[in-house]
Amino acid sequence: MKEEKIISFGEYLDRVKKDPQIVTTAHQLIYNAIMKKGVEKVFGELYGIDSVIEEVVDYFGKASLGGGRSKRFLFLLGPPSSGKSTIARAIAWAIDDEPIYCIEGCPIRDQPIYLLKRRDRLALAKELGIYLPEGDICPVCRKRLKTEFDYDYTKFKVKIDKISVRSFNGFASVDPTDPMSFDKARLIGSVTLGEKEGNPDNFELDGAILRGNRGALELVEILKNLTEALYVLIEATQSKTIESPAGRTEKIYVDLAIISHSNEAEWVKFYSDKKNEALLDRMHVINVPHNIRLDDQIRVLKGMSIATPRQSLNYHVNPLSLKLVAAFTVMTRLQIGGETDADEALARMLAYNGLIAEGSDATPATLMKQYPRDGWQGISNRDGAEILEMSLSMKQSDKEMCIDPISVLDAIDKFISQDTNKKFSVKEKANWPPLATILKKDFAREAAKQFCTIAEESTQLCTDTFEKYLEAIRNLLNRVELNDQQKDLVTYVENGWRDKSDDEKNDKRSDISRHIHSFTEASEDMKTGVYNYINSTVIIDVISRLLLSEQELTSLDKQNDWLNLDQFVKEKFEKLNYCPKCLRRVAHWLKDNQKFP
């Protein structure tokens, strides 16, 4: 059965007695919505700032109990694109579509419980054993109580409304404007021109504070506005009232959670001005630095939209490409300079990601104390997305559009050298080239390792290679001359025998020839030798073939022994999420730069 949208005041009181939770303050509404939907779901788009989210939830939890915390507005402070506005919007969407009971016809959705006289409200609260919010009806409802209902508040109807972010019903957002042209009416509303100012019927109760009443108000880049225009927030948080648009009649009671945010540069100026002490006293400041966890930054980049040539949505992103951009992004955010070089920055980034170097007693917590500016500088998430966009060439066909690691390395170099980065200081940008260099080395190690694990993963290849080794040592024992390939194979497998004499080597070869008949029976040292031989010789040939075009491949003899190996390599890299294009590019780069053993 569909619930009625309009009910009588008497029925409303009956519902309150059955379920007191329908009478909630704005902070309670937000906290309950977060708890109901789950913190992870509400803030699911935010990665690497778990402690910040905990502080935000704790703020609303304590504010929902009333007291001092509810009389301070939330102020999120951090560098650009650190997640401040995302947090604010996540809170707004958490309460979107949440039901609220309000006085039918009230322009600011007042609580129906305000209709009760204070003594009756206290008696009901005592009867139910709950806290009922203080507050008074708005001037419009007060006039209706007198002229329309002859002071009989029971004649008011109660509407079951819903918070709507899109309709600005129980939510509002104020963007910064020129400080000198900021009009306080944007916050508290205005009076219809030419009409009697004291008449509530002439009030335009459409200010942002009133639109956000019963829900939330977001103040974007709050400190870019004229400070004097923000003094209304002191009263809105301290006494939960604002002046009416006319400015001479009674105050208007408001109940909303104010969520503001600003960048650090404006904060430094604001904080140092003694005139702002009253506003500072009403703020609950939560620092929101950049994420500095590598895995979380990869997740951030995955979730960002990328502008592509011809607006194509059919493009491939190599996992190492995301890791490279994420690593560069995070490392620029670390406090470096002085004795801290790029190698230390790389080690610190890995430590924040949970990879502590052996023998080190550093933890993310101790590192944050040692480097308090980590996360307060560097490039933003938007800059990281721009690097990914720069990696896509207009010349790429839609069929083979790929953000490959080599293009990303080039894009990082281009990003560092471009003149558009005026927002960063020369000193800060000077730290970036060494970071790019160390990341290139780290990428080479990881990519080469991906190619060089083929030996360990190909049982048949190892078996065939070991059989060739057994054949080679039998030839040696029979004094048959070895070819160059056999000599290389024996050298790799017997690498651990370097200090032994020829007679000792032949004794071991004789023992192996008699007792070891398969690769699985070989010692670990010998297996390692087989792996190294395959990585250093066989894999290079495989890569060379992978660099051939499709036409060149089809022109080759399909019965060649290496075809199965090539297929194995292709399947392996498909599992690593390589497309044909990025596989060729990475393989070519590794070979050209001699990054294999």
N, C-alpha and C positions, 0 to 999 in steps of 0.2 A: 504493500500500500504506500503510495507516494505521500511524503510528509507535507503538511500544509505550510506554505510560505508565510502566511499571516495568521497569528494566533492572538487571543485576548491576553491582557496583562495577568488576569487571574490564572489562566492556563500556564503562562510563563512561570509564575511563582510556584505552581505545582511541579513544574519540570525542574526548577531550581532545587526544590526540596528533595526530589528523587535523585537528581544528579547535579550536585553543586558545581561540578567541573565546567558546566556551561557558562559560568560566570568567571571569565578569565581576564587578566590584564594582558596588555600587548606582549610583555616579556614572557608571561606564562604561555601565551598562545604560541610564540616562537619556540620556546624550549620544548613544549609538549609535541609540537610538530616535528622537531628534530629527533626527539626520542622515539616517536611513533614510526617515522620513516627510516630512521637509522642514520647515524653520523656518516657512515661510509657512503650511503646512497645520496644524502644531501650534499656532501662535499666531495663527491666522487670524481670531479674534474680537477681536483687540486692534489698535486703530488709533491712529496718531499717536505711538506710543512705541517707534519702531524702535530708537533708541539703547539703551533699557532692555532690549529683547529681545536685542540684541547682547551686552550685558553679562551677561545671564542665561546665554546659550548659551556665552559665553566662560568663565564660572564653571564650568560643567559640563565644558567641554572641558579646562580645566586640572586640575580635580578628578579627572577620569578618569585622569590620569597619575599620581595619587598625590601625595605630597609635602604641602606646607603647605596648599594650597587645599582638599584633601580633608579637612583637619582643622578646617575652619570650616564652620558652617552658614549657609545663605543667609537673609538678613534683608531683606525688602522693606519699604521705608519710604515712606509717602506719605499724602496726604489721603484721606478716605473716598471710596470708589467710583472710585479712580483706576486700578484694574485689578490690584491686588495678589493678591486671591484668585483672579481669573481666570487669572493667570499660574500660580499654584500648581496650580490644577485642570487647566490645559492640560498641565502637566508630568506630572501624575498620569495623565491620559488618554493621554498619549503612550506610557506603558509598560503601559497596560492590555492584557491578553492577550499580553504578551510572555512567551516561554517562559523558564523558569529550571530548572536542574538542582539538586535539593536531596535531602538525606538522607530516604529514605522513613520516615515516622513521626515526623520531627522536628517539634515544635510551632512552631518559629520558622523553618523552611525553611533550615537551615544548608547551606552549601556542602559538597558531598561531598569536595572537595579537602582540607577540614579534617581528614578521617580519616587522611590521611597524616601520618606523623611529620615533624617539621620538617626533619630532614636529608634524608628522602626527597622532601619537597616541593621543597627547594632543588636536589636533584639533577635532578628532573624539569624544574624551571624552567630549569636550565642546559642540559639536553638539548634542550629545545624552543626555547631562546633567548627566553623570554618572562618576564613578571612574573606570579607567582602570588600572590594575596592572602594576607596573614597572617590568622590567626584560629584559634579553637578551637571544638570542638563544645560544645553546650549541656549543662547538668547532666543533662537527661533522656537524651540520647544517650550521655553518658559513663557513666551507670548501666547503660544497655543494653549498652554495649561490655563492661562488666565482668560483669554477671549473665546476659546473654542470649547473648553471643557469645564469652565467655571471652577477651576482649582481641583477637579476630581481626576486625579492621576490614573485611576483605574480605567478610565475611558480610552486611554491611549492603547493603540494596538502595538503588537511586537512583531517585527519582521525577522525571519530567518534568512540572513544574507550570507554572502560568501566573499572572502578576500579575492580580489582580482588584480594581478600585476598589470595585465594588458590594459585594463579599464581604469587603472589608478583608483581602485576602490579598496581602501585600506592599505594602499602603498603609493608612495610618490618618490620621485627622484629629482634632485636639483643639480643642474650642471653649473660650472663656474661661469661667471660673466665678467665684463669689465667692472672692476671694483667701484669706479665712480658712477656707473649707471645702474648699480644693483638696487632694486626696489624691494623694500621689506614686504611689500604686498605679495611678492612671490611666495613668502612663507606663511603670512597670516591672512591673506585675502584683502578685499577692498570694499568700498562703498560705491553703489551705483551713482554715477555723476548726476548732479542736479536733484537728487532726492534727499530727504531728511536723513541726516547722518545717524541719529539715535534710534531709528526704526529698524529692528532686526530684519524686517522684510526686504530692506534695501542692502543688506549685507551680501557680498559675494564671498561666501565661505568656501573658496576654491584654492586657498593658499596650500602650499605643499604640506605644511604641518597638519592642516585640517583634512587634506586628502589622505594622508597617511594615518590619520587617527584610527585607533583600534588595531593597527598593524605596524608598519615600519616606514621610515623615511630614510632615503639614501642621500647623503650630501657628497657629491663628487668633487674631489680636489677642493675641499672646503676652505682651505687657507688662501686660495686665490681670490676669494671674495673679500669685500670690505669688512674688516673685523667688527666695526660698530654695528653692521647689519646682522651679525651673528649673536649679538647680546640677547636676542629673543630666545636663544637656546638655553641660556642660564635659567630663565624663569620656567621654560618648558620642561626642564629636567628637575630643577629644585622643587618647585611648587606644583608642577604638572598643569600650569596655566599659561595662557598667552593673552595679550591684550586683544580686544575685539577690533575689527577693522576700523571702527569709528574712533577708537582710542579713548573714549570718554565713558563708555558704559562698563558694565561688569566684565570681569575676566571670563575667558572661555576655558573650560577644563579640557585637557587633552591627555590621551593615554596612548603613547606610541613609543616604539623603540627607534632611537636615532642611531644610524650607522653612517659614520663619516670616514673619509680616508684622504690621505695627502702624501705627497712625496717629501723626501727628507729636506730638500733645499728650502722649501717654504716653511717647514717645521722649525728649522734652525733659526730663521728670522723671527718667527712667531714666538718661539720659546724664550728668546733673549729679550723680548719686550715686556717690561714690567706691567704695562697696561693690560696685558692679557692674563693676569694671574687668576681672575675670576673665572674666565673660560677654561683655563687649564685645570682648575679645581673641579670642574664639571665633566672632565674627560676621563674615560678609562682607556688608557693607551695600550695597544697591543702591537708589538713590532712584527712586521711581515717582511722578512728578508727574502732574497731570491732562494730558490731551491739549490742545494749544493750536493745532492745525491745523484750520482750518474744514472742509476737505473730509473729513478723517478723522472729525470730530465728526458730520458728516452721516451717514457710514457707520455710526457707533456708534448713532445714533438709529434708523436704518433697521432695525438688527438687534435693537432692544429691543422687548419685548412691550408693547402698549398696552391698558390696561383700557378697554373701551368700554361705553356704555349697552346694557343687555340682553345683554351679552357677545357682541355682534354682531361677526363677523369680516369682514363685507362693508362696508368703509368705504374712502373715498378719501383720500389724503394728497397735497396739492399740494406739488411740489418746493420752492416758495418758503417753504412752511410749515416744512419741515425746515430749510431754510437759515436762516430767522429764529431758530428755537429754538437751532440749533447756534451761530449767531453770538452770540446773547445769552449762551449757556452759556460759550463761549470767552472773551468779553470780560469776564465777571465774574471769570474766572480770572487776568486780567492785573493786574499791579501798577500801580494808578492812585492818584491823589491828588496833592496839591501842585500842581505846574505841569502835570501830565498831565491833559488833559481828554478828553472822549468822542471828539472827532475824532481825537486822537492814538492813542487806544486802538483805534479802528477801523482806522487806518492800520497800526498794529502787528500787529493780527490778520491783515490782508491780507498784510503782509510775511512773517509766519510761514507763510502759505499760498503763498508764492512770488510774490506780486504786489508787487514793490518799486516805490515811487514814483519817477518819473523824476527823475534828478539826485541821488537818495539813494544813499549808500554802505552803508546798513544791510543786514545779512544776518541770517537767523535766529540764527546763531552769535553775532554781535556783540550782537544784541538780548538774547539770553539772559545774556550777561555784564553788560550794562547793567541788566537787570531780572531779577535772580536769583530773585525770588519769583514770577515768572510760572509758573503751573501749580500753585502751592502754596496756592491759596485759591479762592474762588468756588463756584458750585453744582456739584453732582455730575451724573453721567449720569442717575441716578434722578430728580433734580429736573427735568432736561430732559424726561424721559418724562412726568413729572407735568404739565408745562405742555401737552404735546400732549394728554394726557387731559382737561385742563380745557377744551381747545378744542372738545371734542365735547359738544354739548348733548343733554340727555335728550329735548328736544322734536323732535330730528331724526328723520325716518322712516328705517327701515333702507334704504329705496331710495335716499335722497339723503344718507346719512351721510358727511360730509366734514370733514377737518381743513383748513380754508381759511386763507389768510394773515391775513385780517382777524380771524377768531376767535382766531388765535394772538397777534396784537398785543394784543387785549383780555385774553387769558389771561396774557400777560407782565405787563401792568399789574396784574392781579389777584394774580399770584404775588408781585410786589414789595410790594403793600400788605397781603397777608394776615398775620395775627398768628402763624401757625404756624412761621415761620422763626426760631425762637429760637436755632438753632444758629449763626446769623450775627450778627456784632456790628452795632450801630447804625451805626458808622462805615463798615463794609463795605457795608451795605445802602443807605447814603446815596449811594453811587456808582452805583447801578443805574438810577434814573430818567433821568439824562442818557444812559446807554447805550441805554435803550429809545427815547428821543427820536431819537437819531442813527440807530438802526436803522430807525425808522419812515421817516425821510427817505431812507435808502439803499434801503429796500424800494420807496418811491414812485418813485424814479428807475428802478430795475430793472423794476418792473412796467409803468410808463409806456413804457419802451423796448420792452418786449415787444409792446405794442399799436401803438407808433409805427413798428415795422419792417414793418408790413403794406404800407406804400407801396412800399418797396424790393422786396418779395417778390411784388407783384402786377403783373406785366408789363402785363396788359390794363388795369388801373386807371390805370397811368402813361400808357399809350398814349392812352386815352380822354381823360384830363385834358390831355395835351399838345395833342391835336387841338382841344380846347375853347379852349386858349390861342391856337393858331394862328388859330382863328376870331375870337377876341376882338381880336387885333392887326390882322387884316384889316379888322374893323369900325372900329377906331381910324384906320387909314390912309384909310378911306373916309368918315371923319367921321360914323360911326354911333354913337349914344349907347350906352354899355355899361350893363348892369344891375349890381346890387350884387355878385352872385356873380362876374361876369366881372371887375369891378374888383379884387376880392380876389385872384382868380387871377393877374391881370397883376402886381399888387403883389408877390406872393410870388415869382413866377418871375423878375421883373426886380429883385429885391432888390439885386443888385450894381450896378445902374445909378443908384443914388440921387443921385449927384453929377453926373449928366449932364443937359444941357438937354433940353427937349422936342424940339427939332430933332434932337439927337444920338440920342435914344431912337427917334424915328421912322425915322431912317436905319438903325439896327440892326434895327428891326422889319421894314422893307422888305427888308433883306438876308436876314433869317431867313425871311420869307414866300416869297422866291424860291428859296432854296437848301436850306432844312431842311424836310423833309417827314415826318419821323418822330421819335419820342422818342429812339431810339438815336443819332440824328445830333446831338442837342442837346449843348451844352457841359456840363461837370460842374456849373458854377454854376447853370445853368438846371435841370438834373436835381434838384439839391438844393432849388431853389425849388419844384419840383413835389412833391417828398417832403414838404416843410414844409406846403405847402397841403393836401395830402391828410390829413396827421396832424392839422392844426389845424381842419379843417372836416369832411371826409368821415367820418373815424373817429369823431368825436363822434356823428354820426347813426347810425353802425353800432352803437355802444355803446348808444345809447338804444333801438334796436330789440332788442338782445340782452337788455335788461333787461325786456322785455315777457314776459308769461306765454305759455305755449303756446297758450292759447285766444285771446289777443289777436293772436298771430302768425297763426294759422290764419284769423282773420277778415279779414285783409288781402288785397289783390289779389295773387294768386300770380304775376302777370305783371310786377310792378314791376321796374324795372331793377336795384334793389339786391339782389335775392334771391341772385344769383350771388356778389356780394361778401360777403354774410352767410355763405354756405356756405363761402367761402374762409376767412373769419375763424374760423369754427367748426373747420374742419379744421386750421388753423394751431395753434390752442390745444389741440386734441386731441393734436397731436404734442408740445406742451409739457406734456402730462399734466394738462390742466385738465379737470375734469368740468363739466357745465352749472351746477352750484350755485356752485362756486368762481369760475367765469368771470363769472357775474352779480355775485357779491359783490365781486370785485376791480374789475370795470368800474364798478360803482356807486360804490365807495369812491373810485376815481380821479376820477370825474366830480364827485362831491360835494365832494371836497377840491381840485378844480381843479388836478390834477397833470399835465394835458396842456399842451403848448405853446400 
